[in-house]
Amino acid sequence: MRCLLATLSCVVSFPALAQMSVTTFGATDAVLCYQNAADDFSRDSTPCDQALRTALTGDDRKKTFVNRGIIRNREGRLGDAIEDFDAALALDGGLAEAFLNRGNSHYLGGRYGEAVADYEESLRLGVRKPWAAWYNIGLAKDALNDKEGARAAYQKALEINPDFFQARQKLDGR
């Protein structure tokens, strides 16, 4: 049964992608936006919208774009999410978390090769949780029917973080 990405049931049916919100300081709406992005069940981007209408510092602005993009991915608004990640990258082309989360947008949209490229770029830039990027690479390679590449990616995630349950589950299920 096929479902539309815009529906909640479809977003929930995808494997759990690792995402990374980025901490903001200062503006209250930006902090609320971060908290909503960090909450796996929140779909409220209103504080993000409000924060972006204010005079945020450059650092909080780029992070708020990333956080709103995470929420938009959850809502199935993949094009809007990509616009947010691109806006963050326009402010800071070295923001690894923007690449990781934009990779999630590509993955959710079925563009697995683009997802892998973004995940790999996040690793090159020193993403804070590299095991998350490796896990997501594994998911994308699974979707591309590259079972050997997927297994290698899950193993790499576990080498970095031996307690990473999702990667262990993927390997044990093979």
C-alpha positions in Angstrom: 0.0 0.0 0.0 1.4 3.3 -1.0 0.9 6.5 1.1 1.6 10.1 0.5 4.6 11.6 2.3 2.4 14.5 3.5 0.3 12.2 5.7 1.4 11.5 9.3 0.9 7.7 8.8 3.5 7.7 6.0 6.1 9.6 7.9 5.7 7.3 10.9 6.0 4.2 8.7 9.5 5.1 7.5 12.5 3.7 9.5 13.6 6.0 12.2 16.1 8.4 10.7 18.7 9.9 13.0 18.3 13.6 13.1 20.1 16.4 15.0 18.6 19.6 16.3 21.0 22.3 17.2 21.0 24.3 20.4 20.1 27.9 20.3 20.6 30.5 23.0 19.1 33.9 23.6 15.8 34.5 21.9 12.9 32.6 23.6 11.2 31.6 20.4 14.4 30.2 19.0 14.8 28.1 22.2 11.2 26.9 21.9 11.9 26.0 18.3 14.9 24.0 19.4 12.9 22.2 22.0 10.2 21.3 19.5 12.8 20.0 17.0 14.4 17.9 19.7 11.0 16.4 20.6 10.5 13.5 18.2 6.7 14.0 18.3 6.4 17.8 18.0 5.1 19.2 14.7 4.8 22.8 15.9 7.1 25.1 13.9 5.3 28.3 15.1 8.0 29.3 17.5 10.6 28.8 14.7 8.5 31.1 12.4 8.3 33.7 15.1 12.0 33.5 15.9 12.9 33.9 12.2 10.8 37.1 12.0 13.0 38.7 14.8 16.6 40.0 14.7 18.4 36.7 15.6 22.1 36.5 15.7 23.6 34.8 12.7 24.4 31.7 14.8 20.8 31.4 16.2 19.3 32.2 12.8 21.1 29.3 11.0 20.3 26.9 13.8 16.7 28.0 13.8 16.5 27.2 10.1 17.9 23.7 10.8 15.4 23.1 13.7 12.4 24.3 11.6 13.6 22.0 8.8 13.6 19.1 11.2 10.0 19.8 12.2 9.0 20.3 8.5 10.4 16.9 7.7 8.1 15.4 10.3 5.2 17.2 8.8 6.0 15.8 5.4 6.8 19.3 4.0 10.0 18.1 2.4 10.4 21.0 -0.1 10.0 23.5 2.7 12.5 21.6 4.9 15.1 21.6 2.1 14.6 25.3 1.7 15.3 25.7 5.5 18.5 23.6 5.3 19.6 25.4 2.2 19.0 28.8 4.0 21.1 27.5 7.0 23.9 26.4 4.6 23.8 29.8 2.8 24.7 31.3 6.2 27.2 28.6 7.1 28.3 26.2 4.4 30.1 24.1 7.0 27.1 23.3 9.2 27.3 19.5 9.3 23.9 19.1 11.0 22.2 21.0 8.1 23.7 18.4 5.7 22.6 15.5 7.8 19.0 16.7 8.1 18.8 17.7 4.5 19.9 14.2 3.7 16.8 13.1 5.7 14.6 15.2 3.4 16.2 13.5 0.4 15.7 10.1 2.0 12.1 10.7 2.8 11.6 11.9 -0.7 13.0 8.7 -2.2 16.2 10.4 -3.4 18.6 8.0 -1.7 21.7 8.8 -3.7 21.3 12.5 -2.8 20.7 11.5 0.8 24.0 9.5 0.9 25.9 12.4 -0.5 24.6 14.8 2.2 25.2 12.3 4.9 28.8 11.8 3.7 29.3 15.6 3.6 28.1 15.8 7.2 30.7 13.3 8.1 33.4 15.2 6.2 32.4 18.3 8.1 32.6 16.6 11.5 29.0 16.1 12.5 28.7 15.9 16.2 27.2 12.4 16.2 28.9 10.5 13.3 27.2 7.3 14.2 23.9 8.9 13.3 25.1 9.8 9.8 26.5 6.2 9.3 23.2 4.7 10.4 21.3 7.0 7.9 23.8 6.0 5.2 22.9 2.4 6.0 19.2 3.1 5.6 19.7 4.8 2.3 22.0 2.0 1.0 19.3 -0.5 2.1 16.8 1.4 0.1 19.2 1.3 -2.9 19.5 -2.5 -2.5 23.2 -2.1 -1.6 23.0 -4.7 1.2 26.7 -4.9 1.6 27.1 -1.1 1.8 24.3 -0.9 4.3 25.8 -3.6 6.5 29.2 -1.8 6.4 27.5 1.5 7.3 25.7 0.0 10.3 28.9 -1.6 11.5 30.7 1.7 11.3 27.9 3.3 13.3 28.4 0.6 16.0 32.2 1.0 15.9 31.8 4.6 16.8 28.9 4.1 19.3 28.6 0.4 20.5 25.4 1.3 22.4 23.6 2.5 19.3 20.5 0.3 19.5 19.0 1.0 16.1 22.2 0.0 14.2 22.5 -3.1 16.3 18.9 -4.0 15.4 19.5 -3.5 11.7 22.6 -5.8 11.8 20.8 -8.5 14.0 17.9 -8.5 11.5 20.1 -9.5 8.6 
